[in-house]
Amino acid sequence: MKKYLFIIVVLLSVLSCDAYWERQNMKNYESPFKGNWAAKYTGDKEGTFVLEVGNSGSIFGRRNTDDYLGGKVLETGALLGLTSPTTGFMIQGSLITNTGNWKMGELSGSWIIEKQ
């Protein structure tokens, strides 16, 4: 019985240590897309948007001058949930290919972006 208890304690210690290092890695993570980006969109409407990608890959953006965007970029470069809560302007695409599509209600088009 003591032998099994010892094995369980050792396994729990190892798992706990792995979880600790995983949390540390997340704290130290820096997105390869970190920085400022500027884009132009065309299609049913035309305009610009800028994105600021933080360390963790979180995105804060602004379209034209008065529409704010929030979302995330994954390690693959894919944009996730990049949407304006006020207008519904939604951006999909990739910061690796620097292109994508946008949609706002019935309006849509494409965009290109470059890192500043």
DRENDO-1510 file (C-alpha; in Angstrom, 1 decimal, always signed):
<recs>
REC; n; res; u; v; w
REC; 1; MET; +0.0; +0.0; +0.0 .
REC; 2; LYS; +2.8; +2.4; +0.9 .
REC; 3; LYS; +4.4; +1.7; -2.5 .
REC; 4; TYR; +1.3; +2.8; -4.4 .
REC; 5; LEU; +0.9; +5.9; -2.2 .
REC; 6; PHE; +4.5; +6.8; -2.9 .
REC; 7; ILE; +4.0; +6.4; -6.7 .
REC; 8; ILE; +0.8; +8.5; -6.6 .
REC; 9; VAL; +2.7; +11.3; -4.7 .
REC; 10; VAL; +5.5; +11.2; -7.2 .
REC; 11; LEU; +3.1; +11.4; -10.1 .
REC; 12; LEU; +1.2; +14.3; -8.6 .
REC; 13; SER; +4.4; +16.2; -8.0 .
REC; 14; VAL; +5.5; +15.7; -11.6 .
REC; 15; LEU; +2.2; +16.8; -13.0 .
REC; 16; SER; +2.1; +19.8; -10.7 .
REC; 17; CYS; +5.6; +20.8; -11.8 .
REC; 18; ASP; +4.6; +20.5; -15.5 .
REC; 19; ALA; +1.6; +22.7; -14.9 .
REC; 20; TYR; +3.8; +25.3; -13.2 .
REC; 21; TRP; +6.2; +25.4; -16.2 .
REC; 22; GLU; +3.3; +25.6; -18.6 .
REC; 23; ARG; +2.0; +28.7; -16.7 .
REC; 24; GLN; +5.5; +30.2; -16.8 .
REC; 25; ASN; +5.8; +29.7; -20.5 .
REC; 26; MET; +2.5; +31.4; -21.1 .
REC; 27; LYS; +3.6; +34.4; -19.0 .
REC; 28; ASN; +6.8; +34.6; -21.1 .
REC; 29; TYR; +5.1; +34.1; -24.4 .
REC; 30; GLU; +5.7; +36.8; -27.0 .
REC; 31; SER; +3.6; +36.7; -30.2 .
REC; 32; PRO; +5.7; +36.7; -33.4 .
REC; 33; PHE; +3.1; +39.2; -34.7 .
REC; 34; LYS; +3.6; +41.7; -31.9 .
REC; 35; GLY; +3.6; +45.3; -33.1 .
REC; 36; ASN; +1.6; +47.8; -35.1 .
REC; 37; TRP; -0.1; +46.9; -38.4 .
REC; 38; ALA; -1.8; +49.1; -41.0 .
REC; 39; ALA; -4.4; +47.9; -43.5 .
REC; 40; LYS; -6.5; +49.1; -46.4 .
REC; 41; TYR; -9.8; +47.4; -47.2 .
REC; 42; THR; -11.8; +47.5; -50.4 .
REC; 43; GLY; -15.0; +46.1; -51.8 .
REC; 44; ASP; -18.5; +47.4; -51.1 .
REC; 45; LYS; -16.9; +50.0; -48.9 .
REC; 46; GLU; -13.3; +51.3; -48.7 .
REC; 47; GLY; -11.3; +52.5; -45.7 .
REC; 48; THR; -8.4; +51.7; -43.4 .
REC; 49; PHE; -7.8; +50.0; -40.1 .
REC; 50; VAL; -4.9; +49.7; -37.8 .
REC; 51; LEU; -4.1; +46.9; -35.4 .
REC; 52; GLU; -1.9; +46.7; -32.3 .
REC; 53; VAL; -0.9; +43.2; -31.4 .
REC; 54; GLY; +0.2; +42.7; -27.8 .
REC; 55; ASN; +2.7; +40.2; -26.3 .
REC; 56; SER; +0.0; +37.5; -25.8 .
REC; 57; GLY; -1.5; +37.9; -29.3 .
REC; 58; SER; -4.4; +40.0; -28.2 .
REC; 59; ILE; -5.4; +42.7; -30.7 .
REC; 60; PHE; -6.8; +46.2; -30.2 .
REC; 61; GLY; -7.7; +47.9; -33.4 .
REC; 62; ARG; -9.3; +50.9; -34.9 .
REC; 63; ARG; -11.2; +51.2; -38.2 .
REC; 64; ASN; -11.3; +54.6; -39.8 .
REC; 65; THR; -11.4; +57.0; -36.8 .
REC; 66; ASP; -14.3; +55.9; -34.7 .
REC; 67; ASP; -14.8; +52.1; -34.8 .
REC; 68; TYR; -12.9; +49.9; -32.4 .
REC; 69; LEU; -12.0; +46.3; -32.9 .
REC; 70; GLY; -10.9; +43.6; -30.5 .
REC; 71; GLY; -9.7; +40.0; -31.0 .
REC; 72; LYS; -6.7; +37.7; -31.1 .
REC; 73; VAL; -4.1; +36.4; -33.5 .
REC; 74; LEU; -3.1; +32.7; -33.2 .
REC; 75; GLU; +0.4; +31.4; -33.5 .
REC; 76; THR; -0.5; +30.3; -37.1 .
REC; 77; GLY; -1.2; +34.0; -38.0 .
REC; 78; ALA; -5.0; +33.4; -38.2 .
REC; 79; LEU; -7.1; +36.2; -36.8 .
REC; 80; LEU; -9.7; +35.1; -34.3 .
REC; 81; GLY; -12.8; +37.1; -33.3 .
REC; 82; LEU; -11.6; +40.4; -34.7 .
REC; 83; THR; -15.0; +42.2; -34.6 .
REC; 84; SER; -16.3; +45.7; -33.8 .
REC; 85; PRO; -19.0; +45.4; -31.1 .
REC; 86; THR; -20.7; +48.6; -32.3 .
REC; 87; THR; -20.9; +48.1; -36.1 .
REC; 88; GLY; -20.4; +44.4; -36.5 .
REC; 89; PHE; -17.4; +45.0; -38.8 .
REC; 90; MET; -15.7; +41.6; -38.9 .
REC; 91; ILE; -12.2; +40.8; -40.2 .
REC; 92; GLN; -11.0; +37.3; -41.1 .
REC; 93; GLY; -7.6; +36.4; -42.6 .
REC; 94; SER; -4.0; +35.9; -41.7 .
REC; 95; LEU; -1.0; +38.0; -40.7 .
REC; 96; ILE; +1.2; +35.5; -42.4 .
REC; 97; THR; -0.3; +36.1; -45.9 .
REC; 98; ASN; -1.2; +39.7; -45.0 .
REC; 99; THR; -4.6; +39.3; -46.6 .
REC; 100; GLY; -8.2; +38.4; -45.7 .
REC; 101; ASN; -11.8; +39.3; -46.0 .
REC; 102; TRP; -14.1; +41.6; -44.2 .
REC; 103; LYS; -17.9; +41.7; -43.7 .
REC; 104; MET; -20.3; +44.1; -42.2 .
REC; 105; GLY; -24.0; +43.2; -42.6 .
REC; 106; GLU; -24.6; +42.7; -46.3 .
REC; 107; LEU; -21.4; +44.5; -47.2 .
REC; 108; SER; -18.1; +42.7; -47.8 .
REC; 109; GLY; -14.7; +42.9; -49.4 .
REC; 110; SER; -11.0; +42.1; -48.9 .
REC; 111; TRP; -8.1; +43.7; -47.2 .
REC; 112; ILE; -4.3; +43.8; -47.3 .
REC; 113; ILE; -2.1; +44.7; -44.3 .
REC; 114; GLU; +1.6; +45.3; -43.5 .
REC; 115; LYS; +3.6; +45.6; -40.4 .
REC; 116; GLN; +4.8; +49.1; -39.5 .
</recs>
